[in-house]
């Protein structure tokens, strides 16, 4: 694996971690009875990050 590809995979793992943090934030918001729109926004953004990261890791 060359340096460029390695950097892409590293960024994918960082994105995976960020997605997990966002999903955890959505769970926390749900437990605290925050507005539903904020929960949905965090959950969708976190899920998108996780899915894109998973796809990029599979391609690498």
C-alpha positions as CSV (number, residue, x, y, z in Angstrom):
1,X,0.0,0.0,0.0
2,X,1.4,3.4,-1.0
3,X,1.5,6.5,1.2
4,X,-1.6,8.1,-0.4
5,X,-3.7,5.0,0.1
6,X,-2.5,4.6,3.7
7,X,-3.5,8.1,4.4
8,X,-7.0,7.5,3.0
9,X,-7.4,4.4,5.2
10,X,-6.2,6.4,8.3
11,X,-8.7,9.1,7.5
12,X,-11.4,6.5,7.1
13,X,-10.7,5.2,10.6
14,X,-10.8,8.8,11.9
15,X,-14.2,9.2,10.2
16,X,-15.4,6.0,11.7
17,X,-14.5,7.3,15.2
18,X,-16.2,10.6,14.5
19,X,-19.3,8.8,13.4
20,X,-19.3,6.7,16.5
21,X,-19.1,9.9,18.6
22,X,-22.0,11.4,16.8
23,X,-24.1,8.3,17.2
24,X,-23.3,8.4,20.9
25,X,-24.3,12.0,21.0
26,X,-27.6,11.1,19.4
27,X,-28.2,8.4,22.1
28,X,-27.3,10.9,24.8
29,X,-29.7,13.5,23.4
30,X,-32.5,10.9,23.3
31,X,-31.9,9.9,26.9
32,X,-32.0,13.6,27.9
33,X,-35.3,14.3,26.0
34,X,-33.7,16.9,23.7
35,X,-35.6,18.0,20.6
36,X,-36.3,15.2,18.2
37,X,-34.9,17.1,15.2
38,X,-31.5,17.4,16.9
39,X,-31.6,13.7,17.7
40,X,-32.4,12.8,14.1
41,X,-29.7,15.2,12.7
42,X,-27.0,13.7,14.9
43,X,-28.1,10.1,14.2
44,X,-28.2,10.6,10.4
45,X,-24.9,12.4,10.3
46,X,-23.3,9.8,12.5
47,X,-24.7,6.9,10.4
48,X,-23.5,8.6,7.2
49,X,-20.0,8.9,8.6
50,X,-19.9,5.3,9.7
51,X,-21.2,4.0,6.4
52,X,-18.8,6.1,4.3
53,X,-15.9,5.1,6.6
54,X,-16.8,1.4,6.3
55,X,-17.0,1.7,2.5
56,X,-13.7,3.5,2.3
57,X,-12.0,0.9,4.5
58,X,-13.4,-1.9,2.3
59,X,-12.0,-0.2,-0.8
60,X,-8.6,0.1,0.8
